[in-house]
Structures are given as structure tokens and as C-alpha cells.
Amino acid sequence: MGTSVANIAAVTDAEFETQVLQSERPVLVDFWAEWCGPCRQVAPILDEIATQHGEKIKFLKMNVDENPVTPSSYRVTGIPTINVYQGGEVVRSIVGARPKAALLKELEEFTA
């Protein structure tokens, strides 16, 4: 099933600071896990949004099983959780799978 998330690069605990917190652009991080059904629903939607808006906002995904440090430091308890980071801070947090229209609405200030 790994092909559905092919467009969005993975980020690890070790890379989080440089890839996300120090990024010039806003960064969307999709916190997910292999066993999470709703995560698999949201992955292709995020792929589509990334294809449309990838120049404005950077899209990354983090496997919470392989990278426990970052999710716990941001109190990510339920997945999927989609956090948008800007200037090193969480500026938007979306918990749970949402349809594409709802996600686009949540993200429009970063993609406009």
C-alpha cells in the first residue's frame, strides 16, 4: 500500500528541526502509521493537494511508530494529525481524516 504516499517525502525525528522548524515556507506534516485506516484515506488527498500547492507549502509525512519523539513533544495523540508549522511554531492542527474540500478550506491561508 506504500505507493499512495509516494509524492510526499518522509521526515524523521532527527531531521525534524532542519526540515520543518527551520523551513522558510510553511510545512505541513502528516502524522500517520501503517495500521491506521483513516491515515490511508487521507494520504491520497494530501498527495493531490501537494501536487496543486507544493510550491507554497512543503508537505512531509512522519511515521509515528518509527519516530516517537516529535509526536509526543507536540502532543499528537490521535492520528491522522496534520500539523502546519510556520516559523518553528504549530499554526494549524487538523485531527482526523477529512474530505478534500474541508482540508483545502483549513489550508487556504497557506495555499492562497
PLY file of the C-alpha trace (Angstrom):
ply
format ascii 1.0
element vertex 112
property float x
property float y
property float z
element edge 111
property int vertex1
property int vertex2
end_header
0.00 0.00 0.00
3.05 2.27 0.23
2.58 3.72 -3.26
-0.26 6.06 -2.25
2.09 8.28 -0.23
4.89 8.30 -2.80
4.70 12.03 -3.61
5.19 13.19 -0.02
8.64 12.75 1.48
9.08 11.23 4.91
10.65 13.19 7.74
12.28 11.65 10.81
12.79 12.86 14.38
16.45 13.54 13.53
15.59 15.74 10.53
12.58 17.48 12.01
14.31 20.65 13.14
16.10 21.33 9.85
13.31 20.12 7.54
10.35 21.63 9.40
11.19 24.13 12.12
13.86 25.97 10.11
11.94 25.95 6.82
11.36 29.26 5.03
7.98 28.03 3.80
5.07 26.72 5.87
5.39 22.95 6.32
2.50 20.51 6.57
3.37 17.34 8.49
1.06 14.36 8.23
1.49 12.18 11.33
0.48 8.65 10.35
1.07 4.92 10.94
0.82 1.77 8.82
-2.03 0.35 10.91
-4.17 3.50 10.74
-7.09 3.17 8.29
-8.07 6.86 8.27
-4.42 7.73 7.54
-4.65 5.69 4.35
-7.83 7.58 3.39
-6.21 10.96 3.84
-2.87 10.14 2.15
-4.07 10.32 -1.49
-5.99 13.53 -0.71
-2.82 15.12 0.66
-0.96 13.89 -2.41
-3.43 15.76 -4.63
-3.17 18.93 -2.55
0.63 18.69 -2.55
0.62 18.38 -6.33
-1.52 21.53 -6.61
0.08 23.66 -3.89
3.56 22.22 -3.35
5.29 25.45 -4.30
3.61 27.39 -1.46
3.69 24.85 1.33
6.05 21.93 1.93
4.39 18.56 2.53
6.03 15.89 4.71
4.83 12.78 6.49
6.04 11.26 9.72
5.53 7.64 10.76
4.71 7.92 14.48
5.80 4.34 15.20
9.28 4.92 13.78
9.60 8.45 15.18
8.11 8.68 18.69
9.92 11.83 19.86
8.32 14.52 17.69
4.69 13.38 18.05
4.99 13.24 21.84
6.64 16.65 22.02
3.71 18.12 20.06
1.13 16.05 22.00
-0.01 14.20 18.90
-2.26 11.54 20.43
-4.75 10.66 17.69
-3.80 10.02 14.10
-4.02 11.13 11.45
-2.97 14.51 12.79
-1.95 17.13 10.25
0.09 19.99 11.70
1.15 23.06 9.80
4.36 24.65 11.06
5.40 28.19 10.26
8.45 29.90 11.75
9.03 26.93 14.03
5.53 27.01 15.56
2.37 24.96 15.04
-0.05 27.35 13.35
-2.76 24.84 12.41
-3.65 21.38 13.68
-6.19 19.15 11.95
-7.04 15.91 13.73
-8.73 13.02 11.93
-9.41 12.25 8.28
-11.26 15.00 6.40
-12.59 15.20 2.85
-10.51 17.16 0.36
-12.78 20.22 0.38
-12.52 20.51 4.17
-8.73 20.15 4.11
-8.40 22.76 1.37
-10.52 25.14 3.44
-8.32 24.58 6.53
-5.19 25.17 4.45
-6.37 28.05 2.25
-4.48 30.75 4.17
-1.23 28.89 3.39
-2.04 28.00 -0.22
-3.65 31.26 -1.40
0 1
1 2
2 3
3 4
4 5
5 6
6 7
7 8
8 9
9 10
10 11
11 12
12 13
13 14
14 15
15 16
16 17
17 18
18 19
19 20
20 21
21 22
22 23
23 24
24 25
25 26
26 27
27 28
28 29
29 30
30 31
31 32
32 33
33 34
34 35
35 36
36 37
37 38
38 39
39 40
40 41
41 42
42 43
43 44
44 45
45 46
46 47
47 48
48 49
49 50
50 51
51 52
52 53
53 54
54 55
55 56
56 57
57 58
58 59
59 60
60 61
61 62
62 63
63 64
64 65
65 66
66 67
67 68
68 69
69 70
70 71
71 72
72 73
73 74
74 75
75 76
76 77
77 78
78 79
79 80
80 81
81 82
82 83
83 84
84 85
85 86
86 87
87 88
88 89
89 90
90 91
91 92
92 93
93 94
94 95
95 96
96 97
97 98
98 99
99 100
100 101
101 102
102 103
103 104
104 105
105 106
106 107
107 108
108 109
109 110
110 111
